[in-house]
């Protein structure tokens, strides 16, 4: 098996564990604090986002100096230990402490995972296919996790499920030990600030990298509350108190899976900008539709599916674009700067969205989110000539169709 295939296999296993864990944490916290579920869940959600927002900037000066293989093995092993300790010590403060530990090492692991994959494929053409395949595996792992976690909790009970998740992350660590992961190329003598400065200067000098960072920040700021809005919309879509929000999340993930299936054949360097523009158009249409039309559950599932496609159309091309133009020695810093921006907007956006719902109602909030994407789409459209220069004249001149 090729190194890239081994790495994708380990990632799919990790995504499966992530999906099970996301639901297991919610059930576990409600189990530990049945009399204060809203406060406990709110604390859980905040703690999940805080390490990404706080630590990314600090780690940016070190991420490209870390030994990649050892770090990826260690972070998977630490995650496994954190999950097992959560089950062994069933108290709320211990759970929150392990959430912080788990998410903190994830801040280290995720940018390295994104930096490593492009180095395991033979050429730039293979990068597009590999990242599209990674998006497919993410969606499949998430869907499988959401489908199976309920059965696992019912059959095994919630504490044994945490032990199973711990075993999954341990297997990820073992799998990564069997992969020939190339090391980074940054001198160990480089200081923390020089690494940060180099990363900032790279964003200043590479227009496409800077624009993609701005874009992902704007998209995340507007859509960071989408999952919450979908959960609130479930009652109206099914016209009764309901827990069918899982179906909306599954439709969202199936949309991401469909997008990456399409992109595996469609995506080329010349189509990066166009594909991202299409994602913004799909977001405008779907969000405005949810604001204008009350709809039935079929309509809600269809719009969630479209939002999922739009998500795939913006995330996969932007990652492939960066993988194509960012040198290996700085790729980790570019990924972690994006991680920090996403962490910050994912802390801010749900609270702003919740305030909007409280002030103007659910339907108008959907509508305003759709309207906000119109200036974003216009800005992205007018930046095409500037941003695509990084791909080279021969690539940009290719027909998009």
C-alpha positions in Angstrom: 0.0 0.0 0.0 1.3 3.5 -0.9 2.2 5.9 1.9 -0.6 8.2 0.8 -3.1 5.4 1.0 -1.9 4.3 4.4 -2.2 7.9 5.6 -5.7 8.3 4.2 -6.7 5.0 5.9 -5.4 6.3 9.3 -7.3 9.5 8.8 -10.5 7.8 8.0 -10.2 5.8 11.2 -9.5 9.1 13.1 -12.6 10.8 11.5 -14.7 7.8 12.6 -13.5 8.2 16.1 -14.1 11.9 16.0 -17.8 11.4 15.0 -18.5 8.9 17.7 -16.8 11.1 20.3 -18.7 14.2 19.3 -22.0 12.5 20.3 -20.6 10.6 23.2 -19.3 13.8 24.9 -22.8 15.3 24.7 -24.5 12.2 26.1 -21.8 11.9 28.8 -22.1 15.5 30.0 -25.9 15.2 30.2 -25.5 12.0 32.1 -23.1 13.6 34.6 -25.1 16.9 35.0 -28.8 15.9 34.4 -30.1 18.9 36.3 -28.1 21.6 34.4 -27.8 20.2 30.9 -27.9 23.6 29.0 -25.1 25.1 31.1 -23.0 22.0 31.0 -23.4 21.6 27.2 -22.7 25.3 26.7 -19.5 24.9 28.7 -18.6 21.8 26.7 -19.0 23.6 23.3 -17.0 26.6 24.5 -14.1 24.4 25.8 -13.9 22.6 22.5 -13.2 25.8 20.6 -11.0 27.6 23.1 -7.7 25.7 22.6 -7.8 26.2 18.8 -8.4 30.0 19.3 -5.8 30.4 22.0 -3.0 28.0 21.1 -2.7 28.2 17.3 -0.9 31.5 17.4 1.7 30.2 19.9 2.2 27.0 18.1 2.7 28.7 14.7 6.3 29.4 15.6 7.0 25.8 16.3 4.7 23.7 14.1 7.1 23.4 11.2 10.0 22.5 13.5 8.3 19.5 15.1 9.3 16.0 14.0 6.2 15.1 12.0 6.0 11.3 12.5 6.8 11.3 16.2 4.4 14.2 16.8 1.5 12.6 14.9 2.0 9.3 16.8 2.2 11.1 20.1 -0.8 13.2 19.6 -3.0 10.2 18.7 -1.7 8.3 21.7 -2.4 11.3 24.0 -5.9 11.6 22.6 -6.5 7.9 23.3 -5.3 8.4 26.9 -7.6 11.4 27.4 -10.6 9.5 26.2 -9.9 6.5 28.5 -9.4 8.8 31.5 -12.8 10.4 30.8 -14.5 7.0 31.2 -12.4 6.0 34.3 -13.1 9.2 36.2 -16.8 10.0 35.7 -16.9 13.5 37.1 -17.7 16.7 35.2 -14.5 18.6 36.0 -12.4 15.7 34.8 -14.4 15.5 31.6 -13.8 19.2 30.9 -10.1 18.8 31.7 -9.8 15.9 29.2 -11.8 17.9 26.6 -9.2 20.7 26.9 -6.3 18.2 26.7 -7.8 16.4 23.7 -8.5 19.6 21.8 -5.1 21.1 22.7 -3.2 18.2 21.1 -5.7 18.3 18.2 -4.5 21.8 17.5 -1.0 20.4 17.0 -2.1 17.3 15.0 -4.5 18.9 12.5 -2.1 21.3 10.7 0.5 18.6 10.6 -2.0 16.2 9.0 -2.8 18.7 6.3 0.9 19.5 5.8 2.0 15.9 5.4 -0.4 14.5 2.8 0.8 16.6 -0.1 4.4 15.3 0.5 3.1 11.7 0.2 1.8 12.1 -3.4 3.9 12.1 -6.5 2.8 15.3 -8.2 0.5 18.3 -8.1 -2.2 16.5 -10.1 -2.3 13.8 -7.5 -2.8 16.4 -4.7 -6.2 17.4 -6.0 -7.4 13.8 -6.0 -5.9 13.0 -2.6 -7.5 15.9 -0.9 -10.9 15.1 -2.6 -10.5 11.6 -1.4 -9.7 12.9 2.1 -12.9 14.9 2.0 -14.8 11.8 1.0 -13.3 9.8 3.9 -14.2 12.6 6.3 -17.8 12.5 5.3 -18.0 8.7 5.3 -16.4 8.5 8.7 -18.7 11.2 10.1 -21.8 9.5 8.7 -20.8 6.0 9.9 -20.0 7.5 13.4 -23.4 9.3 13.6 -25.2 6.2 12.5 -23.4 3.7 14.8 -22.9 5.8 18.0 -26.6 5.4 19.1 -26.5 1.7 18.7 -23.1 1.5 20.5 -24.4 3.5 23.5 -27.6 1.4 23.6 -25.8 -1.9 23.5 -22.6 -1.1 25.4 -23.5 1.8 27.6 -21.9 5.2 27.5 -18.7 4.4 29.5 -17.6 1.4 27.4 -18.1 3.6 24.3 -15.3 5.9 25.5 -13.0 2.9 25.9 -13.8 1.9 22.3 -13.0 5.4 21.1 -9.7 5.2 23.0 -8.8 2.0 21.2 -9.6 3.7 17.9 -7.2 6.5 18.5 -4.6 4.0 19.7 -4.9 2.2 16.4 -4.5 5.5 14.6 -1.2 6.0 16.4 0.0 2.5 15.5 -1.1 3.0 11.8 0.9 6.2 11.6 3.9 4.5 13.0 3.9 2.2 9.9 3.9 5.2 7.4 7.1 6.7 6.0 6.4 10.3 6.8 9.0 12.8 5.4 10.4 15.2 8.0 10.0 19.0 7.7 12.9 21.1 6.4 13.1 24.0 8.9 16.3 24.6 10.7 16.1 23.9 14.5 18.1 27.1 15.1 15.3 29.3 13.9 13.7 31.3 16.7 10.0 31.3 17.5 9.5 34.9 16.4 11.5 34.4 13.2 9.2 31.5 12.3 6.1 33.6 13.0 7.5 36.5 11.0 8.3 34.3 8.1 4.8 32.9 8.1 3.3 36.4 8.3 5.6 37.7 5.5 4.6 34.7 3.4 0.9 35.6 3.7 1.8 39.2 2.8 3.8 38.3 -0.3 1.5 35.4 -1.5 -1.8 37.1 -2.4 -3.7 33.9 -2.9 -2.7 32.6 0.5 -3.8 35.9 2.1 -7.1 35.9 0.2 -7.9 32.3 1.1 -7.3 33.1 4.8 -9.6 36.1 4.6 -12.2 34.0 2.7 -12.2 31.2 5.2 -12.5 33.7 8.1 -15.5 35.4 6.5 -17.2 32.1 5.6 -16.7 30.7 9.0 -17.9 33.9 10.7 -21.2 33.7 8.8 -21.8 30.0 8.9 -20.3 29.1 12.3 -23.9 28.9 13.7 -25.4 26.8 10.9 -25.5 23.6 13.0 -27.3 25.5 15.7 -29.8 26.9 13.2 -30.4 23.5 11.7 -31.1 22.1 15.2 -33.6 24.9 15.9 -35.2 24.4 12.5 -35.9 20.7 13.0 -39.1 21.4 15.1 -40.6 23.7 12.4 -39.6 21.3 9.6 -41.2 18.3 11.2 -44.0 20.3 12.8 -43.6 18.7 16.2 -41.0 18.5 19.1 -38.4 16.4 17.5 -34.9 15.0 17.7 -34.7 14.5 13.9 -31.8 17.0 13.8 -29.5 14.1 13.2 -31.2 13.6 9.8 -30.3 17.2 8.9 -26.7 16.7 10.0 -26.6 13.5 8.0 -27.9 15.3 4.9 -25.2 18.0 5.5 -22.5 15.3 5.6 -23.9 13.5 2.5 -23.7 16.8 0.7 -20.0 17.1 1.6 -19.5 13.6 0.4 -21.3 14.3 -2.9 -19.2 17.4 -3.4 -15.9 15.6 -2.9 -17.0 12.8 -5.1 -17.6 15.3 -7.9 -14.4 17.2 -7.2 -12.3 14.1 -7.5 -13.0 14.2 -11.2 -13.7 17.9 -11.7 -11.1 19.8 -9.7 -8.0 21.1 -11.4 -5.7 24.1 -10.7 -7.6 26.2 -13.2 -10.9 25.5 -11.4 -10.0 26.4 -7.8 -11.4 29.9 -8.0 -14.5 29.0 -9.9 -15.3 26.1 -7.6 -15.1 28.3 -4.5 -17.3 30.9 -6.3 -19.9 28.2 -7.0 -19.9 27.3 -3.3 -20.7 30.9 -2.3 -23.6 31.0 -4.8 -25.0 27.7 -3.4 -24.8 29.2 0.1 -26.6 32.3 -1.0 -29.4 30.3 -2.6 -29.8 27.7 0.2 -29.7 30.2 3.1 -32.1 32.7 1.5 -34.4 29.8 0.7 -34.5 28.7 4.3 -35.3 32.2 5.3 -38.0 32.8 2.7 -39.7 29.3 2.6 -40.9 27.6 5.8 -41.0 24.3 4.0 -41.4 20.7 5.1 -38.8 18.2 6.3 -38.0 17.2 2.7 -37.2 20.8 1.9 -35.1 21.1 5.0 -33.1 18.0 4.1 -32.6 19.2 0.6 -31.2 22.6 1.7 -29.0 20.9 4.3 -27.6 18.7 1.5 -26.9 21.8 -0.7 -25.2 23.5 2.3 -23.0 20.4 2.6 -22.1 20.6 -1.1 -21.2 24.2 -0.7 -19.0 23.4 2.3 -17.1 20.8 0.2 -16.8 23.2 -2.7 -15.0 25.8 -0.5 -12.9 23.7 1.8 -11.4 21.1 -0.6 -10.4 23.6 -3.3 -8.9 26.0 -0.8 -6.8 23.2 0.8 -5.7 21.9 -2.6 -4.8 25.4 -3.8 -2.7 25.9 -0.7 -1.1 22.5 -1.0 -0.1 23.3 -4.6 1.6 26.7 -3.9 2.8 26.5 -0.3 6.3 25.1 0.1 6.7 22.1 2.5 8.8 24.1 5.0 6.1 26.6 5.7 2.9 24.5 5.1 2.4 23.8 8.8 2.4 27.5 9.7 -0.1 28.3 6.9 -2.4 25.5 8.2 -2.2 26.6 11.8 -2.9 30.3 10.9 -6.1 29.1 9.3 -6.8 27.0 12.3 -6.5 30.0 14.6 -8.8 32.1 12.4 -11.4 29.2 12.4 -11.1 28.8 16.1 -11.8 32.5 16.8 -14.8 32.7 14.4 -16.2 29.4 15.8 -16.2 30.9 19.2 -17.8 34.2 18.1 -20.2 33.1 15.4 -22.6 30.8 17.4 -23.1 33.5 20.0 -23.8 36.2 17.4 -26.1 33.8 15.6 -27.9 33.0 18.9 -28.4 36.8 19.6 -29.8 37.3 16.1 -32.3 34.4 16.6 -33.4 35.9 19.9 -33.8 39.4 18.4 -35.3 38.8 15.0 -36.3 35.1 14.8 -35.1 32.0 13.0 -36.3 32.7 9.5 -34.9 36.2 9.4 -31.6 35.0 10.7 -31.3 32.5 7.8 -32.2 35.3 5.4 -29.6 37.7 6.8 -26.9 35.0 6.6 -27.8 34.5 2.9 -27.6 38.2 2.2 -24.1 38.5 3.9 -22.7 36.1 1.4 -23.6 38.3 -1.6 -20.8 40.9 -0.9 -18.4 38.0 -0.1 -19.2 36.4 -3.5 -18.7 39.7 -5.3 -15.4 40.3 -3.5 -14.2 36.8 -4.4 -15.3 37.3 -8.0 -13.3 40.5 -8.5 -10.2 39.1 -6.9 -9.9 36.3 -9.6 -7.2 37.9 -11.7 -5.0 38.7 -8.7 -5.3 35.6 -6.7 -4.9 33.1 -9.5 -1.5 34.5 -10.6 0.1 32.2 -8.1 -0.9 29.1 -10.1 1.1 30.2 -13.1 0.1 31.6 -16.4 -0.3 28.3 -18.2 -2.6 26.9 -15.5 -4.8 30.0 -15.2 -5.3 30.3 -19.0 -6.8 26.8 -19.2 -10.5 26.7 -19.9 -12.6 26.3 -16.8 -15.0 24.1 -18.5 
